[in-house]
Amino acid sequence: MQVSKIVVGLGNPGEEYQRTPHNAGFEIVLKLAEDLKAGRFKKHKESLIATINIKGEGVILALPQTFMNNSGIAVRSLLSDYKLEPSNIIVCYDDLDLPFASIKLRLSGGAGGHHGMESIISELGEKTFPRIRFGVKKEGIEKENIIDYLLSKIEEKDYEKFLEGVNTGAAALKDALFRGFNYAMNYYNKKNKEDCDNQKK
């Protein structure tokens, strides 16, 4: 089966990083794998991968195991192995600039201070590739405490909202694969804006 796309969830491996804001990308990809019954993830070089069939073509779901700051090494390796271009990946990751548990889809852009994205852009020499950003913004956190926040367990009172966001992210990812990234981007970005506007009222 010809592989046409690679979906990458960014995060850190290990139980201590589960349920942390910085692992939102992992969670979205794992939720999609569960929804589409992808089966077990297996080790492939620097990543854990599973394969799903979308309209007769293979899509690789990948969780880099390099730790966040070296994510680009795993992504470059996967693109090389499957002979694909950066435009054939979708990267899911956490974003401190977006409201908590909201999502936003983009076709290109910079790293926005995200070290995993910085690594990918550096390794690929390219920033034009689709991505799904998952909001982890939290009011009142001082700059020097941001890393601790990203790598700490999500508080119980926020976890349900986090999971709702993960479900939305997985749904957006599914639509991006089945109906096209532009469709998903238009639909979910509009929906996200409406949800944020309603919360302000």
Buried (B, 14 or more C-beta within 10 A) or exposed (E): EEBBBBBBBBBBBEEEBBBBBBBBBBBBBBBBBEBBEBEEBEEBBBBBBBBBEEEEEBBBBBBBBBBBEBBBBBBBBBBEBBEBEBBBBBBBBBBBEBBBBBBBBEEEEEBEEBBBBBBBBBBBEBBEBBBBBBBBBBEEEEEEEBEEBBBBEBEEEBEEEBBEBBBBBBBBBBBBBEEEBEEBBEBBBEBBEEBEEEEEE
